[in-house]
Amino acid sequence: MLTLVGRGMSNAELAARLHITPGTAKAHVASLRSKLGARDRVQLVIIAYEAGLVSPSG
């Protein structure tokens, strides 16, 4: 999930990709934010980059 958020996917895109509802995708993103101490989605992207889950090239 963090990798997909790091790639800039919206909740709707996450839901389609993972075959879940948009509400479930939103809940998963909120859970990630809480567990990782991220204040917003942008900070999740930064965490994904720092963890090496995503790179500027894709």
Residue pairs with C-beta under 8 A, 6 or more apart in sequence:
1 14
1 18
1 28
1 29
1 32
2 32
2 36
2 44
2 47
2 48
2 51
2 53
3 48
3 53
3 54
4 13
4 14
4 17
4 18
5 14
5 29
5 32
5 41
5 44
5 45
5 48
6 44
6 45
6 47
6 48
6 49
6 53
6 54
7 48
7 54
7 58
8 45
9 17
11 22
11 25
11 26
11 29
12 22
12 25
14 20
14 22
14 25
14 28
14 29
15 21
15 22
15 24
15 25
18 25
20 28
29 41
29 44
32 38
32 44
33 39
33 40
33 41
33 43
33 44
36 43
36 44
36 47
38 44
38 47
45 54
48 54
49 55
